């Protein structure tokens, strides 16, 4: 599956952005999905994950209550709604996919994902 992340940009602290991840190539609905982010010089960190059927979602503590992950299997697209953005959310955001036999599985471990998008830059100014 090929992934294309987009929707990043520059926003003031307290503002909102919605990232999208468009998938092509294989049945999107067979894949659990996740968002990760990485600042240059630091390790990539988990942001949020969602199961194949949207029945399960999981968030990093740093974004819980501010970010919402969702997906539309009919549109082969996953989303990350980011509200109340903080300067520390500034990063390159990556979407990732992993084939899952279980409709309710999701993963916070980047090592389990084998398909990655190219990343989209999010910059939050103070």
BELGIMO-V937552 format. One record per residue. N is the residue number from 0. PSI is psi in whole degrees, 0 to 359 (NA if undefined). D_CENTER is the distance of its C-alpha to the mean C-alpha in Angstrom with 1 decimal. Layout:
BEGIN
n=N psi=PSI d_center=D_CENTER
n=N psi=PSI d_center=D_CENTER
END
This chain:
BEGIN
n=0 psi=137 d_center=15.5
n=1 psi=139 d_center=14.5
n=2 psi=140 d_center=11.1
n=3 psi=112 d_center=11.2
n=4 psi=138 d_center=8.6
n=5 psi=171 d_center=10.5
n=6 psi=357 d_center=11.4
n=7 psi=173 d_center=11.6
n=8 psi=194 d_center=15.0
n=9 psi=130 d_center=17.5
n=10 psi=151 d_center=17.9
n=11 psi=155 d_center=20.3
n=12 psi=137 d_center=19.7
n=13 psi=349 d_center=19.4
n=14 psi=186 d_center=17.9
n=15 psi=153 d_center=14.9
n=16 psi=153 d_center=12.4
n=17 psi=119 d_center=10.2
n=18 psi=148 d_center=7.6
n=19 psi=152 d_center=8.0
n=20 psi=108 d_center=7.5
n=21 psi=133 d_center=11.1
n=22 psi=147 d_center=12.5
n=23 psi=160 d_center=16.1
n=24 psi=319 d_center=18.8
n=25 psi=173 d_center=18.6
n=26 psi=105 d_center=18.1
n=27 psi=323 d_center=14.5
n=28 psi=351 d_center=15.6
n=29 psi=359 d_center=16.6
n=30 psi=131 d_center=13.2
n=31 psi=148 d_center=11.1
n=32 psi=157 d_center=7.3
n=33 psi=160 d_center=4.7
n=34 psi=136 d_center=2.3
n=35 psi=165 d_center=5.7
n=36 psi=156 d_center=8.2
n=37 psi=131 d_center=11.8
n=38 psi=139 d_center=15.0
n=39 psi=131 d_center=17.9
n=40 psi=355 d_center=20.2
n=41 psi=163 d_center=17.9
n=42 psi=151 d_center=16.0
n=43 psi=139 d_center=12.3
n=44 psi=151 d_center=10.9
n=45 psi=141 d_center=8.6
n=46 psi=303 d_center=6.6
n=47 psi=156 d_center=5.9
n=48 psi=155 d_center=6.8
n=49 psi=143 d_center=8.8
n=50 psi=172 d_center=12.1
n=51 psi=318 d_center=13.7
n=52 psi=13 d_center=15.6
n=53 psi=9 d_center=13.3
n=54 psi=338 d_center=16.0
n=55 psi=138 d_center=14.1
n=56 psi=150 d_center=11.2
n=57 psi=141 d_center=10.9
n=58 psi=149 d_center=10.1
n=59 psi=148 d_center=11.2
n=60 psi=328 d_center=14.6
n=61 psi=341 d_center=13.9
n=62 psi=354 d_center=11.6
n=63 psi=133 d_center=13.2
n=64 psi=348 d_center=15.1
n=65 psi=326 d_center=13.4
n=66 psi=148 d_center=9.8
n=67 psi=124 d_center=9.4
n=68 psi=142 d_center=6.9
n=69 psi=170 d_center=9.0
n=70 psi=154 d_center=10.1
n=71 psi=99 d_center=13.4
n=72 psi=332 d_center=14.9
n=73 psi=333 d_center=17.8
n=74 psi=3 d_center=16.0
n=75 psi=42 d_center=13.8
n=76 psi=141 d_center=10.8
n=77 psi=152 d_center=7.5
n=78 psi=157 d_center=6.8
n=79 psi=105 d_center=5.7
n=80 psi=121 d_center=9.3
n=81 psi=115 d_center=10.2
n=82 psi=164 d_center=13.9
n=83 psi=49 d_center=16.6
n=84 psi=146 d_center=15.0
n=85 psi=156 d_center=16.9
n=86 psi=327 d_center=18.0
n=87 psi=354 d_center=16.4
n=88 psi=352 d_center=12.9
n=89 psi=124 d_center=14.0
n=90 psi=172 d_center=12.2
n=91 psi=126 d_center=10.7
n=92 psi=132 d_center=6.9
n=93 psi=141 d_center=6.2
n=94 psi=153 d_center=4.6
n=95 psi=156 d_center=7.1
n=96 psi=147 d_center=9.7
n=97 psi=133 d_center=12.7
n=98 psi=137 d_center=15.8
n=99 psi=127 d_center=16.8
n=100 psi=332 d_center=20.3
n=101 psi=125 d_center=19.6
n=102 psi=342 d_center=18.0
n=103 psi=1 d_center=17.0
n=104 psi=149 d_center=15.6
n=105 psi=168 d_center=12.2
n=106 psi=140 d_center=11.8
n=107 psi=1 d_center=10.8
n=108 psi=120 d_center=12.7
n=109 psi=337 d_center=11.6
n=110 psi=340 d_center=15.1
n=111 psi=347 d_center=14.6
n=112 psi=135 d_center=12.1
n=113 psi=3 d_center=14.3
n=114 psi=134 d_center=12.5
n=115 psi=145 d_center=10.4
n=116 psi=179 d_center=9.8
n=117 psi=349 d_center=11.9
n=118 psi=147 d_center=9.8
n=119 psi=135 d_center=10.4
n=120 psi=131 d_center=12.4
n=121 psi=125 d_center=12.2
n=122 psi=124 d_center=15.6
n=123 psi=118 d_center=17.0
n=124 psi=147 d_center=20.8
n=125 psi=NA d_center=23.0
END
